[in-house]
């Protein structure tokens, strides 16, 4: 089943996300619920939930009826955390 999901993501979802500098990772499938993680520019984006509901869930559930729901695992990327740490250390843009 995960192989079918990856095919749908490759064909119908990733091209859209790549256009925005993002990526999606299918993490797990249990009881018809697919858990995904958004990566790249899509990670932590304010529109991430909307992207998941309107694009990923629509495409995957339409192509694979056994998948009933797609849930976004919300995390802060390590890159974003490092940028925040640099700002807090006074190393952000415009600071010596």
SVG drawing of the C-alpha trace seen along z (x, -y; Angstrom):
<svg xmlns="http://www.w3.org/2000/svg" viewBox="-12 -45 42 47">
<polyline fill="none" stroke="black" stroke-width="0.4" points="0.0,0.0 2.8,-2.4 4.2,-1.8 0.9,-2.9 0.9,-6.0 4.4,-6.9 3.3,-6.6 0.4,-9.0 2.6,-11.4 5.2,-11.2 2.7,-11.8 0.1,-14.1 1.5,-15.9 5.3,-16.3 5.4,-18.2 3.2,-20.9 5.2,-20.9 8.5,-21.1 7.3,-24.2 7.1,-25.8 10.5,-24.4 8.8,-21.7 8.6,-18.0 6.3,-15.4 7.3,-12.3 4.8,-9.5 5.6,-8.4 3.0,-5.7 -0.3,-4.2 -2.5,-2.8 -6.3,-2.1 -6.8,-4.1 -4.9,-7.1 -1.8,-8.2 0.6,-10.3 2.8,-12.7 5.6,-15.2 6.1,-18.3 9.8,-19.1 11.7,-22.0 9.9,-25.3 6.6,-23.6 7.8,-22.6 6.3,-24.9 4.5,-27.0 1.2,-28.6 -0.6,-27.0 0.7,-23.5 -2.6,-22.2 -4.5,-23.6 -2.0,-22.0 -2.4,-18.7 -6.2,-18.8 -6.8,-20.2 -4.0,-18.7 -2.4,-15.7 -5.5,-14.2 -7.7,-14.8 -5.2,-13.2 -4.3,-10.2 -7.9,-9.4 -9.2,-9.7 -6.6,-7.4 -6.5,-4.9 -10.0,-4.5 -8.4,-2.5 -6.8,-5.8 -9.6,-7.6 -7.6,-10.5 -4.2,-12.2 -2.8,-13.7 0.1,-16.2 2.8,-15.5 3.7,-19.1 7.3,-19.6 9.8,-22.4 12.7,-21.5 16.2,-21.4 17.2,-24.2 14.5,-26.5 15.6,-25.7 19.3,-26.5 18.2,-29.8 16.3,-30.7 19.3,-29.8 21.6,-32.0 19.2,-34.9 19.1,-34.4 22.9,-34.3 22.9,-37.7 24.2,-36.2 21.1,-37.0 20.9,-39.1 22.3,-42.6 24.2,-41.7 27.9,-41.7"/>
</svg>
